[in-house]
Amino acid sequence: MTPLNNPPAGEKIMKEIRFKKWKKPLIKDGKPTKWNWLVRGVESLELGKDTDIGAFCYINATAGVVIENNVQIGGGVKIYSISTIDNKKGKIVLKKNCKIGANSVIMPGVTIGENSIVGALSFVTKDIPDNVLAYGVPAKVIKKIDNV
Ligand SMILES: CC(C)(COP(=O)(O)OP(=O)(O)OC[C@H]1O[C@@H](n2cnc3c(N)ncnc32)[C@H](O)[C@@H]1OP(=O)(O)O)[C@@H](O)C(=O)NCCC(=O)NCCS
């Protein structure tokens, strides 16, 4: 079994090739990018390099969103720095090398730690520390990730 967050050498090489030509994406506020993800409040988004954002993601960056280097975000993830349904607001930080599974929701004020993995379909309402696997509704830490 492939250890979480510690891919074998071949996969590491594939990733290096994949990001060799990485360029900062062109993002127009409220318009889908060429990869079909969309940002509102783009002036408050800080996007690191070698980041990978899947199709149909929605990022409301109005109150600040920081996506550090090497972050991977699965398709359909929703990142809300402002949530008008429950009047929540706060900067979101996705620290370097973390991964967010498909269709998860990240709520205002949350920080996801370095190297951590959030499982698919999670509802993240609280900070997730570095080097852990977390998932669920609401997301909870399941275990530490070794070999990161
Ligand atoms: C969280 C994750 C990384 C865990 O992988 P894993 O360690 O191989 O876990 P397993 O598949 O062995 O699952 C272990 C158990 O947790 C459960 N589980 C796994 N992921 C879950 C999730 N996201 N939410 C709820 N339960 C989950 C499984 O049902 C299983 O339950 P069981 O013990 O009752 O059988 C993986 O399930 C996941 O969500 N990956 C994200 C995939 C994705 O989004 N890809 C698209 C973007 S590239």
The ligand as an ORCA input file, in Angstrom:
! r2SCAN-3c Opt
* xyz 0 1
  C      -8.986     10.072      3.379
  C      -8.273      9.137      2.433
  C      -6.963      9.765      1.970
  C      -7.989      7.886      3.251
  O      -7.370      6.925      2.458
  P      -6.986      5.518      3.111
  O      -6.099      5.682      4.288
  O      -6.506      4.656      1.991
  O      -8.353      5.037      3.746
  P      -9.214      3.737      3.416
  O      -9.678      3.794      2.007
  O      -8.415      2.557      3.835
  O     -10.470      3.939      4.379
  C     -10.399      3.635      5.758
  C     -11.751      3.828      6.412
  O     -12.088      5.252      6.467
  C     -13.255      5.510      5.709
  N     -13.004      6.745      4.947
  C     -11.988      6.943      4.090
  N     -12.058      8.180      3.590
  C     -13.147      8.768      4.128
  C     -13.732     10.050      3.984
  N     -13.209     10.956      3.178
  N     -14.837     10.338      4.701
  C     -15.366      9.397      5.535
  N     -14.847      8.167      5.718
  C     -13.749      7.857      5.020
  C     -13.425      4.292      4.850
  O     -14.779      4.106      4.546
  C     -12.865      3.184      5.716
  O     -13.840      2.824      6.662
  P     -13.891      1.350      7.352
  O     -12.758      1.318      8.312
  O     -15.223      1.315      8.024
  O     -13.698      0.384      6.245
  C      -9.132      8.812      1.184
  O     -10.231      7.980      1.543
  C      -9.663     10.067      0.523
  O     -10.679     10.655      0.905
  N      -8.919     10.512     -0.530
  C      -9.254     11.685     -1.297
  C      -9.493     11.263     -2.741
  C      -9.906     12.419     -3.603
  O     -10.588     13.330     -3.191
  N      -9.449     12.359     -4.851
  C      -9.774     13.384     -5.821
  C      -8.757     14.474     -5.849
  S      -7.288     13.957     -6.679
*
